[in-house]
Structures are given as C-alpha cells and as structure tokens.
C-alpha cells in the first residue's frame, strides 16, 4: 500500500454498543428473505440494469432487517425487509437525480402510499402500492399517521439532499444531523418496529422529554454509524458532502482521523443519553397507575426495539459488502479504512 494513500481508523462501535441487549438475528430470516428477495428482484429487474441489480443483491439488505428486528414474527420481518429494500431502491434512484426530479420521485412515493387509486404507470408507483396493500393494514391509527407523515419527511429530504449536492453545499453540524435523520429513513423504520410489535403509542409519549431523548439519540446513532461506514464509498462517487465526516471536517477544520474520533465521542455521549432515557422511562412506569404504566411499558419495549436497531445496524454493516466491499471482514478486525480515489466509482442504474 502506498504510504501516501489516505487512511483512517473507525471508532469501535461494536464494542461501544455491546452494552445494549444482543437480539441476535431473527429466526424467521431465511423464510422471509426468500419471499422478500423474490418480490424486490422483480422490481429491480424492471428499473435497473444487471450490474446494479447484482450490486443491490450483494448488499444483503434483507439481512439488515434480521439484525435490526430480531423480535418480530415472520410476517412482520417480511414487511420490514420490503420497506428497507424500498428505501435503498429510492436512495439509489435519487442519488442520480436533480433536486427537481428527486422531488417528483418523492411525490410518487407519498401519493402511492396514501391513495389506493393512484397509478402513474411507473415501476416505482407499482412497487410502493404493492407494499401498501401487503403490509400497512397492521398499523394502528397513531402509528399509521406517524409513518405516513415521516414518509413525507423522508422522501422530501431526498429531494433536499439532491439540491445540496447540485450546489456542492455542506451544511453545519446541527443542520446536517437534522436533515440526516430524515434522509436515512430511520424514522419510518422505527415506526415499523412499533406497529409490527402490535404497539400503537399515543402522541403524548413522543412529546415526553424522557422518551424523546432516547428516540432522537438512537436515530442519531444509526445515522452516524452509517456515515462512518459509508464515507469511503460516498467520497469515491463524489457524494461526500452529504456525510457527517465531511460536515465535521469542514465545521471543525480538522482532518479525516480527527473527524472519525469526534464522531466516535459523539456516539458515546448519545449512547449515554439513550440509556438514560430508558432508565427514566422505567422509573416513571414503576411510579404510575395501572393504565398509565401499561402505556409506559409499551414505550419501554419500543425503546428496546430502537436499541436493537442501533446495535444490529452496526453488526450488519460488517456482514455485507455494501460499505466495505470484499474487505468487510478485514476492516471489521482492523477498523482501518483505506480511501478509494475520489470520483473513482460510478454505477449507472441501467448498466
């Protein structure tokens, strides 16, 4: 290896997050994966060329659901696999679009989720409508409302991200983290955790400081882990502006390794905040009356599900070629990332 090739060391998030319960993988993974892979492959072949389709299959997005939703039944796990495949599908599409075109994509997704008679004839519309008809009936009224609202936020944020990319604009740390929680789609994934466990929390729970702290911290942890792991891939495609590493380097005027260390320290603080939220909710449940305690215990279960997402997301990231390619096992051991040349990777959707 050339001694001048830029490298950096990742924070050891697996060790850091080992304090969270280890849910393992979902026992229904193989059966649900077969169904989910068959379903998404049909749409991938209609929208993408053979190279892009093969790349998406090698990413093993279904496996991410097995790690992040270990508690769900087979039907629930299948629903999450379909949704995660949709998020990555739309992510790849909007990565190649202008802000205006990404806005059109967002409108198609949101209308297809909400309007049963909407059909613009596109593969994307049919994909989303299929998911809606297959899975959304399990959501309670509160969770369904949140899920649809969060979908609007997520897919609108894809358009915003595309606009920033067009302008080569890098946000402040605060503004970036706010946007990142939306572009990640993690809010919608958390909504699925809740509804597919048979929970339908009232909005009052989300307005409680004790719950909200854990909710926001766990989302940030998922987003920051993804940014750390995806930085090399993103910068190799020329998309590094929408990544916490770039944002921190610019805001703090520091180098690559210092930015990685900064984000690692931020993750430690966020993990403490998440665990503090869990303790506060448990204390409130012990002191509450019977009816209120039942709701609070459901909220505690939901926070635990978020913890599965935080830990499982990191474990999946090293089990797939999504971020590190064939070097994923070696990087898991060494935590050392060697940067690819900037703008050296280009994947056309129709190749």
Secondary structure as UniProt FT lines:
FT   TURN            3..4
FT   STRAND          7..9
FT   HELIX           13..16
FT   HELIX           17..19
FT   TURN            27..28
FT   HELIX           29..47
FT   HELIX           50..58
FT   HELIX           61..68
FT   TURN            70..71
FT   HELIX           74..94
FT   TURN            95..96
FT   HELIX           99..114
FT   TURN            116..117
FT   HELIX           123..135
FT   HELIX           136..138
FT   HELIX           141..167
FT   HELIX           173..183
FT   HELIX           186..196
FT   TURN            197..198
FT   HELIX           203..206
FT   HELIX           209..236
FT   TURN            237..238
FT   HELIX           240..242
FT   HELIX           244..252
FT   HELIX           256..287
FT   HELIX           290..319
FT   TURN            322..324
FT   HELIX           325..327
FT   HELIX           328..334
FT   STRAND          336..338
FT   TURN            342..343
FT   TURN            349..350
//
